[in-house]
Amino acid sequence: MPSIHKPLFLITGSSGVGKNAVIAELVRQHPTLAQVISVTTRWPARSQEKFAEHYFFVDNERFAWLEKTKQLVESTFVYGDHYGTLAYSLEQTIASGKTPILTVDPKGVENYRQLGYTVKVIFLDFPNAQTQKDRIIKRQPNINPEALDERLAEAAQERAWANTQVQTPDFAVVVNDKLGACVQDASRALGL
């Protein structure tokens, strides 16, 4: 059931742009925020990721069960993996009086809007195409050229989508070049 009291803060952007790092810093600086951890079938976890801190990692069967039993507020399928938000975690955060902040795919932004949630959205972008490519390769050193091209093409589509959203009052594009400056810009855009 959508919350009418506070907006959800949604951090979105392309793969490798630093969504989780920005959220972690926003939560550290603003105690009124609480991160809602997403569920994913993406495995294995990246070296810096911890269960229940960055994601709840589940298999496809468990994810399908969560969807079937309506335990997910929304879900998306990205790069061959499922992602979603546990309804219990979101509602628990809302009930605590804190403002939920989540990382979502651009498709997830649209899902939350269609569900009737009030959202404030930050689209994180790369400073340039070379930085984007470098970050993706750093995260996935063994990525094959076709998969890299797919990520870059998807990022171009996501950037085009973001450019159609910038006129929306609760939507901002923030460049993640240096974490501190990015977090300051995101804080301002979210009204913190």
C-alpha positions in Angstrom: 0.0 0.0 0.0 1.6 3.3 -1.0 2.7 5.8 1.6 1.1 9.2 1.4 3.2 10.8 4.2 6.6 10.8 2.7 8.1 10.3 -0.7 10.4 7.3 -1.4 13.9 8.4 -2.5 14.9 6.4 -5.5 18.5 6.3 -6.7 18.8 5.0 -10.3 21.3 5.0 -13.0 23.3 2.7 -15.2 25.3 -0.3 -14.1 28.6 0.7 -12.4 27.6 4.3 -11.7 27.9 4.0 -7.9 24.3 3.8 -6.7 25.1 1.8 -3.6 28.1 3.9 -2.6 26.0 7.1 -2.9 23.1 5.6 -0.9 25.5 4.4 1.9 27.0 7.9 2.2 23.5 9.6 2.1 22.3 7.3 4.9 25.5 8.0 6.9 25.1 11.8 6.6 21.3 11.9 7.0 20.0 9.7 9.9 16.4 10.4 8.8 17.1 8.0 5.9 17.0 4.2 5.9 18.1 2.1 3.0 15.7 -0.6 1.9 17.8 -3.6 0.7 16.8 -5.1 -2.7 16.4 -8.8 -3.4 18.3 -10.2 -6.4 19.1 -13.4 -8.2 22.4 -12.0 -9.4 25.2 -14.3 -8.2 27.9 -14.5 -7.3 28.1 -11.4 -5.2 30.8 -8.9 -6.1 33.8 -8.8 -3.7 32.6 -5.8 -1.7 29.0 -6.9 -1.4 27.6 -8.3 1.8 24.3 -10.2 2.2 21.6 -8.1 3.9 23.8 -5.0 3.6 23.9 -4.6 -0.2 21.4 -7.2 -1.4 19.4 -10.2 -0.3 20.8 -12.8 -2.7 18.3 -15.6 -3.6 18.0 -18.2 -6.4 15.4 -17.9 -9.2 13.1 -20.4 -7.5 13.0 -18.3 -4.3 12.5 -15.1 -6.2 9.6 -16.6 -8.2 8.0 -17.7 -4.9 8.4 -14.1 -3.5 6.6 -12.8 -6.6 3.9 -15.4 -6.5 3.1 -14.8 -2.8 3.1 -11.1 -3.4 5.9 -10.3 -1.1 7.6 -8.0 -3.5 6.4 -4.4 -4.0 7.9 -4.3 -7.5 10.4 -6.3 -9.5 12.4 -5.9 -12.7 14.6 -8.1 -14.9 17.9 -6.6 -15.8 20.9 -8.1 -17.6 19.6 -11.6 -17.0 18.8 -11.2 -13.3 15.8 -10.4 -11.2 15.7 -7.5 -8.7 12.9 -6.5 -6.4 11.8 -4.8 -3.2 10.4 -6.8 -0.3 7.1 -5.3 0.8 7.8 -6.0 4.5 11.2 -4.2 4.4 9.7 -1.1 2.7 6.7 -0.9 5.0 8.8 -1.5 8.1 11.0 1.4 7.1 8.0 3.6 6.5 6.5 2.6 9.9 9.8 3.5 11.6 9.4 7.1 10.6 12.5 7.1 8.4 12.4 8.0 4.8 13.1 5.0 2.6 15.9 5.2 0.1 16.3 2.5 -2.5 18.4 1.7 -5.5 16.3 0.8 -8.5 16.6 0.4 -12.2 14.8 3.1 -14.3 12.1 0.4 -14.9 11.7 0.3 -11.1 11.1 4.0 -11.0 8.2 3.6 -13.4 6.9 0.7 -11.4 6.8 2.8 -8.2 5.0 5.6 -10.0 2.4 3.2 -11.4 1.9 1.8 -7.9 1.0 5.3 -6.7 4.0 6.0 -4.5 5.2 9.6 -4.3 8.9 9.4 -5.4 11.9 11.7 -5.6 14.4 10.4 -8.1 18.1 10.9 -8.6 19.5 9.6 -11.8 23.2 9.1 -11.3 25.3 9.6 -14.4 28.9 9.1 -15.4 31.0 12.2 -16.1 31.8 10.8 -19.6 31.7 7.6 -21.7 35.3 6.6 -21.0 34.8 6.8 -17.2 31.7 4.6 -17.6 33.5 2.0 -19.6 36.4 2.0 -17.2 34.1 1.5 -14.2 32.3 -1.4 -15.8 35.5 -3.1 -16.7 36.9 -2.5 -13.2 33.8 -4.1 -11.6 33.8 -7.0 -14.1 37.4 -7.5 -15.4 36.4 -10.6 -17.4 33.3 -9.0 -19.1 33.2 -10.1 -22.8 33.0 -7.4 -25.5 29.4 -8.2 -26.4 28.2 -7.8 -22.8 30.2 -4.6 -22.4 28.6 -3.2 -25.6 25.2 -4.3 -24.3 25.8 -2.4 -21.0 26.9 0.7 -22.8 23.9 0.6 -25.2 21.5 0.1 -22.3 23.2 3.0 -20.5 22.6 5.2 -23.5 18.9 4.3 -23.5 18.7 5.0 -19.7 20.4 8.4 -20.2 17.9 9.2 -22.9 15.0 8.2 -20.6 16.5 10.4 -17.8 16.6 13.4 -20.3 12.9 13.0 -20.8 12.3 13.1 -17.0 14.3 16.2 -16.1 11.3 18.4 -16.4 9.5 16.4 -13.8 9.7 18.4 -10.5 10.9 15.4 -8.4 13.6 14.2 -10.8 17.2 15.3 -11.0 20.3 14.1 -12.8 23.5 14.1 -10.7 26.9 13.3 -12.1 28.9 10.9 -10.0 32.5 12.0 -10.6 33.7 12.5 -7.0 31.6 10.8 -4.3 31.6 13.8 -1.9 30.4 16.3 -4.5 27.9 13.8 -5.8 26.4 13.2 -2.4 26.1 17.0 -1.8 24.3 17.4 -5.1 22.0 14.5 -4.4 21.3 15.8 -0.9 20.3 19.2 -2.3 18.1 17.6 -5.0 16.3 15.5 -2.4 15.8 18.5 -0.2 17.9 17.2 2.7 
